[in-house]
Amino acid sequence: MNTPPTTAALTLSLTGPFERQGTEAAEGVRLWAELAGIRLTLVDDRGSKTAASRAYAAWLDSMDLLIGPYASGLVRAVAPLVRDAGRLLWNHGGSADDLAQPGVVSLPAPASSYFDGVVDEAVARRVDRLVVVPGA
């Protein structure tokens, strides 16, 4: 008996302020979908909360898996919509601490814990000098 393939949908910023991260994530998600036999729908949200929200609203009743967009602000925009529909949002690209909420399954560590254990690890490895350089 043939079962229909699992469907998954997400928005990523293939253009706009998160283009680099979105296009890199798109390559990985497409590869995963191909290898897993998942029918994938991917829409360019252009870094827009409105565009992302519109896409997820359209998918609430038609997709098996809803995978979150890249960037905490975009995840914040779509999470309530998905949660209020009784669905789960699989978050791979938002790491703000407040995204740890009902209905959001977060894969990344919260941003507040990014450097937990770095100093302890450096001491354990007998590192003589640890340099922390802030990003631009």
C-alpha positions as CSV (number, residue, x, y, z in Angstrom):
1,M,0.0,0.0,0.0
2,N,1.5,3.3,-1.0
3,T,1.3,6.1,1.5
4,P,1.7,9.7,0.4
5,P,5.0,11.3,1.2
6,T,5.4,13.4,4.3
7,T,5.1,17.1,3.6
8,A,7.1,19.9,5.2
9,A,7.2,23.6,4.7
10,L,9.3,26.6,5.8
11,T,10.2,30.0,4.9
12,L,13.8,31.1,4.6
13,S,15.3,34.4,3.6
14,L,16.7,33.6,0.2
15,T,16.9,37.4,-0.4
16,G,17.0,40.3,2.1
17,P,18.9,40.8,5.4
18,F,19.3,37.1,6.2
19,E,20.1,35.9,2.7
20,R,23.4,34.3,3.5
21,Q,22.0,32.2,6.4
22,G,18.8,31.5,4.5
23,T,20.5,30.2,1.4
24,E,22.9,28.1,3.4
25,A,20.0,26.6,5.5
26,A,18.0,26.0,2.3
27,E,20.8,23.8,0.9
28,G,20.8,21.7,4.0
29,V,17.0,21.4,4.2
30,R,16.7,20.5,0.6
31,L,19.3,17.8,1.0
32,W,17.5,16.4,4.1
33,A,14.2,16.4,2.3
34,E,15.6,14.6,-0.7
35,L,17.3,11.9,1.3
36,A,14.3,11.5,3.6
37,G,11.7,11.4,0.8
38,I,10.0,14.5,2.2
39,R,7.9,16.7,-0.2
40,L,9.3,20.1,0.7
41,T,7.8,23.6,0.2
42,L,10.2,26.4,0.6
43,V,9.2,30.1,0.3
44,D,11.5,33.2,0.3
45,D,10.3,35.4,3.2
46,R,12.8,38.1,2.3
47,G,13.4,38.7,6.0
48,S,9.8,39.9,6.3
49,K,7.6,38.9,9.3
50,T,4.5,39.6,7.2
51,A,5.6,37.4,4.3
52,A,6.6,34.6,6.7
53,S,3.3,34.8,8.6
54,R,1.3,34.7,5.4
55,A,3.1,31.6,4.3
56,Y,2.7,29.7,7.6
57,A,-1.0,30.7,7.8
58,A,-1.5,29.1,4.4
59,W,0.2,25.8,5.5
60,L,-1.5,25.3,8.9
61,D,-4.0,22.7,7.5
62,S,-2.1,21.3,4.6
63,M,1.5,20.4,5.8
64,D,2.7,17.6,8.1
65,L,5.7,19.5,9.4
66,L,6.1,23.2,9.9
67,I,9.8,24.2,10.1
68,G,10.6,27.6,11.4
69,P,12.3,30.4,9.5
70,Y,15.8,31.7,10.2
71,A,16.2,34.5,12.8
72,S,14.6,34.9,16.2
73,G,12.4,37.8,15.1
74,L,10.8,35.8,12.3
75,V,10.3,32.8,14.6
76,R,8.6,35.1,17.1
77,A,6.3,36.3,14.4
78,V,5.1,32.8,13.2
79,A,5.2,30.8,16.5
80,P,2.0,32.2,18.0
81,L,0.1,31.6,14.7
82,V,1.3,28.0,14.5
83,R,0.8,27.3,18.3
84,D,-2.7,28.8,18.3
85,A,-3.6,26.4,15.5
86,G,-2.5,23.5,17.8
87,R,0.6,22.7,15.7
88,L,4.3,22.5,16.5
89,L,6.9,24.7,15.0
90,W,10.2,23.0,14.6
91,N,12.7,25.8,15.2
92,H,16.1,25.5,13.7
93,G,17.1,29.1,13.2
94,G,16.0,31.2,16.1
95,S,18.0,31.2,19.3
96,A,16.6,33.9,21.5
97,D,15.9,32.7,25.0
98,D,12.2,33.6,24.8
99,L,11.6,31.1,22.0
100,A,11.6,28.4,24.6
101,Q,7.8,28.3,24.8
102,P,5.0,25.9,24.3
103,G,4.5,24.8,20.7
104,V,8.1,25.6,19.7
105,V,10.5,22.7,19.4
106,S,13.9,24.4,19.4
107,L,17.0,22.7,18.1
108,P,19.6,25.4,18.7
109,A,20.9,26.2,22.2
110,P,19.5,29.5,23.6
111,A,21.7,32.4,22.8
112,S,22.4,33.1,26.5
113,S,24.2,29.7,26.7
114,Y,26.4,30.0,23.7
115,F,29.6,30.3,25.7
116,D,28.7,28.2,28.7
117,G,31.6,26.1,29.6
118,V,34.2,27.8,27.3
119,V,36.4,29.0,30.2
120,D,36.1,25.7,32.0
121,E,37.1,23.9,28.8
122,A,40.1,26.2,28.3
123,V,41.3,25.6,31.9
124,A,40.8,21.8,31.5
125,R,42.9,21.9,28.3
126,R,45.5,24.1,30.0
127,V,45.1,26.9,27.5
128,D,47.5,29.8,28.3
129,R,45.4,32.5,26.7
130,L,41.8,32.9,25.7
131,V,40.8,35.8,23.5
132,V,37.3,36.9,23.0
133,V,36.7,39.2,20.1
134,P,33.3,41.0,19.7
135,G,31.7,40.9,16.3
136,A,30.9,43.9,14.2
